[in-house]
Amino acid sequence: MPMPTANPPPDTALIACRVLEAEIEALSRGAAHIVRREFFEIGLHDQPTNLRSLLADAVGRAEDDPTVRQVVLVYGLCGLALVGISPRRCPLVVARAHDCITLFLGSKERYGATMRDEPGTYWYSPGWNKARRVPGPEREAALRKEYTAKFGAEDAEALLEMERAAFAQHTTAGYADLGLPGDEESRRYAEQCARSLGWRFRGHPGDPSLLHDLLHGPWDNERFLTVRPGERIAHSADADIVKAVPAKPEDGGHPAGSAP
């Protein structure tokens, strides 16, 4: 576990996905600098435009709180959902990560190496498993019930076949956790899902350092991006993943040097 920073971090608003809620609560105990928290439901990256709007509004609400001096987004790039988000008053910190699995594995380098070695991996984690959004028997049973009620049994089976085809490129269930109570049960669930799908199972030890430092600092430029007022988040088509560029009026930000 990284050592606490020498200087206390600024009063911070935390905006995060519930897929990491348990891990955030465990790693932020005693973090008096986190003065505001807002969590969003799991799976919103499926609708990145909607997620972008929700996150931009949440950043605005955080900045309306006069006690807040910094905003931390506990999200990866998430289907480009972060692109265009622009703070108007407070520095905005994000991890250099494509998605939440990077936060479980501890670095973008480890995530990238794992995906190069096992490109057919579909990732499971405690939060995803708890939501039952991962491929497996429970997801299929829930979808069969939903589709049958809406469209009838024949069309339901056709839709389920499309669902299976969407996962056909995957061969491995990758599982990552940070070793919290209940994670072993979540691991067993991922193993059961892998068996039902005919996939291999690979467990990957979690590394809390990236998530811990996202919550507490230090926010070095190698692992994190700090976006200043007058800037917005943009996609970086290299190892940096995200970068800061001048804000546009439609981003909701303000040109550098102007009043918020």
Long-range contacts (C-beta under 8 A, 24 or more apart in sequence): 1-208, 1-209, 1-212, 2-209, 2-212, 2-213, 2-216, 4-216, 5-216, 5-217, 5-218, 8-33, 9-33, 9-70, 9-216, 9-217, 10-69, 10-70, 11-35, 11-67, 11-68, 11-69, 11-70, 12-36, 12-68, 12-69, 12-70, 12-71, 12-72, 13-37, 13-38, 13-62, 13-63, 13-65, 13-68, 13-70, 13-71, 13-72, 13-90, 14-38, 14-72, 14-74, 14-215, 15-40, 15-55, 15-58, 15-59, 15-62, 15-71, 15-72, 15-73, 15-74, 15-75, 16-40, 16-73, 16-74, 16-75, 17-41, 17-42, 17-44, 17-74, 17-75, 17-100, 17-127, 18-42, 18-127, 19-100, 19-125, 19-127, 19-128, 19-131, 20-74, 20-100, 20-103, 20-127, 20-211, 21-127, 22-126, 22-127, 22-180, 23-103, 23-104, 23-126, 23-127, 23-178, 23-180, 23-208, 23-211, 24-74, 24-211, 24-215, 26-178, 26-180, 27-178, 27-208, 27-211, 27-212, 27-215, 28-215, 28-216, 31-215, 31-216, 33-216, 34-215, 35-65, 35-67, 35-68, 36-62, 36-65, 36-67, 36-68, 38-62, 42-127, 42-128, 42-131, 42-133, 43-131, 43-133, 44-78, 44-81, 45-78, 45-79, 45-81, 45-99, 46-79, 48-78, 48-79, 48-80, 48-81, 49-81, 51-78, 51-79, 51-81, 52-81, 52-82, 52-83, 52-84, 52-85, 55-81, 55-82, 55-85, 56-84, 56-85, 56-86, 56-252, 59-85, 59-87, 59-92, 60-88, 60-252, 62-90, 63-87, 63-88, 63-89, 63-90, 63-260, 72-214, 72-215, 74-103, 74-211, 74-214, 74-215, 75-100, 76-100, 76-101, 76-102, 76-103, 77-235, 77-241, 77-242, 80-235, 82-233, 82-242, 83-233, 83-234, 83-235, 84-232, 84-233, 84-234, 84-248, 84-251, 85-227, 85-232, 85-233, 85-251, 86-227, 86-231, 86-232, 86-233, 86-247, 86-248, 86-251, 86-252, 86-253, 87-227, 87-228, 87-229, 87-231, 87-253, 88-229, 88-252, 88-253, 88-254, 88-260, 89-229, 89-260, 90-229, 91-226, 91-227, 91-228, 91-229, 92-226, 92-227, 92-233, 93-214, 93-219, 93-224, 93-225, 93-226, 93-227, 94-224, 94-225, 94-227, 94-233, 94-242, 95-210, 95-214, 95-223, 95-224, 95-225, 96-222, 96-223, 96-224, 96-225, 96-240, 96-241, 96-242, 97-210, 97-241, 98-241, 100-125, 100-127, 101-125, 101-174, 101-176, 102-210, 103-210, 103-211, 103-214, 104-176, 104-177, 104-178, 104-204, 104-206, 104-207, 104-211, 105-176, 105-204, 105-206, 105-207, 105-210, 106-206, 106-207, 106-208, 106-209, 106-210, 107-207, 107-209, 107-210, 107-223, 108-223, 108-239, 108-241, 110-207, 112-239, 114-174, 114-204, 118-172, 118-174, 118-202, 120-169, 120-170, 120-171, 120-172, 121-170, 121-171, 121-172, 121-173, 121-174, 121-202, 122-167, 122-170, 122-172, 122-173, 122-174, 122-199, 123-174, 123-175, 123-176, 124-173, 124-174, 124-175, 124-176, 124-186, 124-189, 124-190, 124-193, 125-175, 125-176, 125-177, 125-186, 126-177, 126-180, 126-182, 126-183, 126-186, 129-186, 129-189, 129-190, 130-186, 134-190, 134-193, 135-167, 135-170, 135-193, 135-197, 136-189, 136-192, 136-193, 136-196, 136-197, 137-192, 137-193, 137-196, 167-197, 170-197, 170-199, 171-199, 171-200, 172-199, 172-200, 172-201, 172-202, 173-197, 173-199, 173-200, 173-201, 173-202, 174-202, 174-204, 175-201, 175-202, 175-203, 175-204, 176-203, 176-204, 176-205, 176-206, 177-206, 178-206, 178-207, 178-208, 178-211, 179-206, 228-256, 229-253, 229-254, 229-256, 229-260, 230-254, 230-255, 230-256, 230-257, 230-258, 231-256
